[in-house]
Amino acid sequence: MTEKRASLPASPRRIRVLINPRSGLRTVGLPLFKAFERHWNGPDVDIAYQISDSIEDGRAKARRAVRDGIGTIVVVGGDGVVNTIGSELVGTDVALGVIPAGSGNGFARHFGIPLTWESAVQALSRADIRAIDVGTANGRPFFVTCSLAWDASIARIFERFPVRGILPYLMAGAYGLLEYRPVPFEIEVDGEGPMTVRDPMVFTVANLTQFGGGARIAPEACADDGRMELVVVEQGDAARAAAQFARLYDGTLSTVPEVQTRRFARSLLVRRPGPAPIQLDGEAMDFPAEVDVRVMPAALRVLVPGPSSA
């Protein structure tokens, strides 16, 4: 029997940078390390860099950092990598920082983290630590969004594209419209119901405002109010909602009559006719017919730039 190793107290000046070399469109190089040297380095700072080359490797290194008493893990990657590493930090004293290097960067965009590395590193070096809510779907954490309908099929199709970026993502959405056939969902919100959503095309639970790429699926979502926001567009309303596509980007989507929104504070239980993919923070995964979404208030510590940090 192996002895369980106790975790050391987290030290705020011990920082570990985890880099995904395959995130998004950019190659990690010397400019990133120079930025850390300019803005984070100092006699009282212990900073180390590691490569995370797989989901399993990233999780293992995050767990080891928690055990070693690291105070802050800075992730260089997209929303999927942020989810991988951040999931291991839920409920711990370790803070998560994000240097955006993905295709959509919904997490970074929500918190106003600059998209250029120099500015992002500088902003995080001056950031405050804030506890944010975490969602779970059948126990799997998510921080940005969880989608279950056509909006989930996009992520699965996007995986097959050889290149990243916003244009391929939009193309994946167009392909998804041709392939996806809506089915009825039976739902219970905070224990109330059941009620039927007849033929959802969009069915997204949002913790943060962003889908990614500047598209705000839930412009009124708040990261630390103890609630999630459910956004639904049914098939019969999809064409009229699509005509208001620009509102995804100007922060007024919630004013579109065909877009239904509802907040919940504890749970959302979804029963579908059969197993189907869902999307968690931009990553597609196969899930059973029943999906139980829960809210974990203030469960993750995050570096959030203030107005003067960006």
matplotlib code that plots the C-alpha trace (Angstrom):
import matplotlib.pyplot as plt

x = [0.0, 1.4, 1.5, -0.5, 1.6, 0.3, 0.1, 2.3, 0.7, 0.4, 3.0, 1.9, 5.4, 5.9, 4.7, 4.6, 3.9, 2.3, 2.6, 0.6, 2.8, 0.0, -2.7, -4.4, -2.5, 0.7, 4.1, 5.5, 9.0, 11.5, 9.2, 6.9, 9.8, 11.2, 7.8, 7.8, 11.3, 10.4, 7.1, 7.2, 10.8, 12.3, 14.4, 11.4, 9.8, 10.3, 9.1, 9.4, 8.3, 6.9, 5.4, 2.0, 1.9, -1.3, -4.4, -3.1, 0.3, -1.3, -3.5, -0.6, 1.6, -1.2, -1.8, 1.9, 2.0, -0.8, 1.1, 4.3, 2.7, 2.8, 0.7, -0.1, -0.3, -0.2, -1.6, -0.5, -3.2, -6.8, -10.0, -9.6, -6.2, -7.5, -10.2, -7.8, -5.5, -8.1, -10.2, -7.4, -7.4, -11.1, -11.4, -7.7, -5.8, -3.9, -4.7, -5.1, -3.7, -4.3, -2.2, -4.5, -3.1, -6.2, -8.6, -11.5, -10.0, -13.4, -12.1, -9.5, -11.9, -14.5, -12.0, -10.4, -7.0, -5.2, -4.7, -1.1, 1.4, 3.4, 0.3, -1.2, 1.8, 2.1, -1.6, -1.5, 1.5, -0.6, -3.9, -6.1, -7.1, -10.9, -13.0, -15.3, -18.1, -17.6, -20.1, -20.1, -21.7, -22.1, -19.2, -16.9, -16.0, -16.4, -15.7, -17.0, -19.8, -21.5, -23.6, -25.9, -27.5, -26.3, -23.9, -22.3, -22.0, -19.9, -17.1, -17.2, -17.0, -14.3, -12.1, -11.9, -10.6, -6.8, -6.5, -7.7, -9.2, -12.6, -13.3, -12.9, -15.2, -17.8, -17.5, -17.9, -21.1, -22.4, -21.6, -23.3, -26.5, -26.6, -26.0, -27.8, -31.3, -32.9, -34.6, -36.8, -35.1, -36.9, -35.4, -35.7, -34.4, -33.4, -35.7, -38.7, -40.4, -40.1, -40.7, -40.0, -37.9, -39.3, -36.5, -33.5, -30.9, -29.0, -28.9, -26.0, -25.3, -23.0, -20.9, -19.1, -20.3, -18.2, -18.5, -15.1, -13.8, -15.7, -19.1, -21.1, -23.7, -24.7, -23.8, -25.3, -23.6, -21.5, -18.6, -19.2, -22.9, -23.5, -25.7, -25.4, -27.4, -29.3, -29.6, -32.0, -33.0, -35.6, -35.7, -38.8, -37.1, -33.6, -34.0, -35.2, -32.5, -29.8, -30.9, -29.8, -26.3, -24.5, -26.0, -23.7, -20.8, -22.3, -23.5, -27.2, -28.1, -30.3, -32.7, -33.6, -37.1, -36.3, -33.4, -34.7, -32.7, -33.1, -30.8, -30.4, -28.6, -28.3, -28.9, -30.2, -31.1, -31.4, -32.9, -32.4, -33.7, -30.2, -26.5, -25.0, -22.0, -21.8, -19.3, -17.4, -15.2, -14.8, -14.0, -16.5, -17.0, -19.5, -22.1, -25.0, -28.6, -29.0, -26.8, -26.8, -25.4, -24.5, -23.2, -20.2, -20.1, -16.7, -14.8, -11.8, -9.3, -8.4, -6.0, -8.2, -6.7, -8.1, -8.9, -5.3, -3.7, -4.5]
y = [0.0, 3.4, 6.2, 9.2, 12.3, 15.4, 18.7, 21.6, 24.9, 27.0, 29.7, 32.7, 33.4, 29.9, 29.9, 27.1, 27.8, 24.9, 25.3, 23.4, 23.5, 22.6, 25.1, 27.2, 29.1, 30.2, 28.6, 29.1, 30.7, 33.0, 36.1, 34.4, 33.5, 37.0, 38.5, 36.4, 37.5, 41.2, 41.1, 38.2, 37.5, 38.7, 37.6, 36.4, 34.6, 30.9, 30.3, 27.1, 26.1, 22.7, 21.4, 19.7, 17.4, 15.5, 15.6, 13.0, 14.7, 18.0, 16.7, 14.8, 17.9, 20.0, 17.5, 17.5, 21.3, 21.3, 18.7, 20.7, 23.9, 25.9, 29.1, 29.8, 27.8, 29.8, 27.9, 28.9, 27.4, 27.5, 26.8, 23.0, 23.1, 25.6, 23.1, 20.2, 22.0, 24.0, 20.9, 19.7, 23.1, 23.1, 23.3, 24.0, 27.2, 27.2, 30.1, 29.7, 32.2, 32.0, 33.2, 32.8, 30.7, 28.9, 29.5, 31.0, 32.0, 32.4, 32.2, 34.9, 37.2, 37.1, 38.3, 40.9, 39.1, 40.6, 38.3, 39.3, 37.5, 40.4, 42.3, 39.1, 38.3, 41.9, 42.0, 38.8, 39.9, 42.7, 40.7, 40.1, 36.6, 36.0, 32.9, 32.0, 29.5, 26.1, 24.0, 20.2, 17.9, 14.4, 15.4, 16.8, 20.5, 23.3, 27.0, 28.6, 26.7, 23.3, 22.7, 19.7, 20.4, 21.6, 23.9, 20.6, 19.0, 22.0, 21.0, 17.4, 18.5, 21.2, 18.4, 17.0, 20.2, 20.3, 24.0, 26.1, 29.5, 31.4, 30.7, 26.9, 27.1, 28.9, 26.3, 23.6, 25.3, 25.3, 21.6, 20.9, 22.6, 20.0, 17.0, 17.8, 16.6, 18.1, 15.8, 16.7, 17.3, 16.8, 19.1, 19.9, 23.3, 23.6, 20.6, 22.1, 20.3, 18.2, 20.3, 19.6, 21.6, 20.3, 20.6, 22.6, 23.8, 25.7, 24.4, 25.9, 26.3, 29.3, 30.2, 33.0, 35.2, 33.9, 31.1, 32.2, 34.3, 37.3, 35.6, 36.2, 33.5, 34.7, 38.4, 38.8, 35.8, 36.5, 34.3, 34.6, 35.0, 31.4, 30.9, 29.4, 30.7, 28.4, 29.7, 27.9, 28.4, 26.0, 24.9, 26.9, 30.1, 29.3, 31.2, 34.4, 34.1, 33.5, 36.8, 38.5, 36.8, 40.1, 40.4, 37.5, 40.0, 43.2, 41.9, 42.2, 38.5, 38.3, 40.9, 38.7, 37.3, 33.9, 33.4, 31.9, 32.4, 31.1, 31.2, 28.4, 28.2, 24.5, 22.1, 21.4, 17.8, 17.0, 13.7, 13.1, 10.2, 8.6, 9.1, 12.0, 14.3, 17.4, 20.2, 21.3, 24.4, 23.8, 20.1, 17.5, 14.3, 11.4, 11.5, 9.3, 10.3, 11.9, 15.0, 16.4, 19.9, 21.3, 24.6, 24.8, 28.4, 30.1, 26.8, 28.0, 30.8, 32.8, 35.6, 38.4, 41.7, 44.9, 48.0, 49.2, 45.9, 45.5]
z = [0.0, -1.0, 1.6, 0.7, 0.5, 2.4, 0.6, 1.7, 2.5, -0.7, -1.0, -3.1, -4.3, -5.6, -9.3, -11.8, -15.5, -17.4, -21.2, -23.8, -26.9, -29.2, -28.1, -30.8, -33.4, -31.7, -30.9, -27.5, -27.7, -26.1, -26.0, -23.5, -21.1, -21.5, -20.5, -17.3, -16.6, -16.9, -15.0, -12.5, -11.7, -8.4, -5.4, -3.5, -6.4, -7.2, -10.7, -12.8, -16.2, -17.4, -20.6, -20.5, -23.5, -22.8, -20.6, -18.3, -18.0, -17.3, -14.6, -12.9, -12.9, -11.5, -8.7, -8.0, -7.8, -5.3, -3.2, -3.4, -2.0, -5.3, -4.8, -8.4, -11.5, -14.7, -17.7, -21.3, -23.5, -24.6, -22.7, -22.9, -21.2, -18.7, -17.9, -17.6, -15.1, -13.4, -12.6, -10.4, -8.5, -7.6, -3.8, -3.2, -2.1, -5.4, -7.7, -11.5, -14.0, -17.7, -20.6, -23.6, -26.4, -27.8, -30.6, -28.7, -25.3, -23.7, -20.1, -20.8, -22.7, -19.9, -17.3, -19.5, -19.7, -22.7, -25.7, -26.4, -24.2, -23.0, -21.9, -20.4, -18.3, -17.1, -16.2, -14.3, -12.4, -10.9, -10.7, -7.7, -6.6, -6.9, -6.1, -8.9, -9.3, -11.0, -12.8, -13.0, -15.5, -14.0, -11.7, -14.4, -13.8, -16.3, -16.0, -19.2, -20.8, -21.1, -24.2, -25.1, -28.5, -31.9, -29.9, -28.6, -32.1, -33.3, -30.9, -32.1, -35.8, -35.0, -33.6, -37.2, -38.7, -39.3, -38.4, -35.5, -35.4, -35.6, -39.3, -39.0, -35.9, -37.9, -40.7, -38.1, -37.0, -40.6, -41.0, -37.7, -38.9, -41.7, -39.5, -36.3, -35.6, -32.4, -29.9, -26.9, -23.5, -20.2, -17.6, -13.9, -12.8, -9.1, -8.4, -10.2, -13.0, -15.0, -18.1, -21.8, -24.2, -27.5, -30.0, -28.8, -31.3, -28.7, -25.1, -23.2, -19.5, -19.0, -16.0, -17.9, -20.7, -23.5, -26.0, -27.2, -30.1, -28.7, -29.0, -25.8, -25.4, -21.9, -21.7, -18.2, -16.7, -13.5, -12.4, -8.7, -8.0, -7.2, -10.3, -13.8, -16.8, -19.2, -22.7, -25.1, -28.7, -30.1, -33.7, -34.5, -33.4, -34.8, -38.1, -36.4, -33.8, -36.5, -38.1, -34.9, -35.2, -34.6, -31.1, -30.1, -30.4, -29.1, -25.8, -26.4, -27.2, -24.1, -25.6, -28.6, -27.9, -29.5, -27.0, -23.8, -20.6, -17.1, -14.1, -11.5, -8.3, -7.5, -10.3, -13.8, -14.6, -18.3, -19.6, -23.3, -25.4, -25.5, -25.1, -27.1, -27.1, -24.9, -24.9, -21.8, -22.2, -25.9, -25.7, -27.0, -25.1, -25.1, -22.3, -21.2, -21.8, -18.3, -17.6, -14.0, -13.9, -10.5, -9.2, -6.9, -5.5, -5.1, -5.7, -7.8, -7.1, -10.2, -11.0, -12.3, -13.6, -12.2, -14.2, -13.9, -14.7, -18.4]

ax = plt.figure().add_subplot(projection="3d")
ax.plot(x, y, z, "-o")
ax.set_aspect("equal")
plt.show()
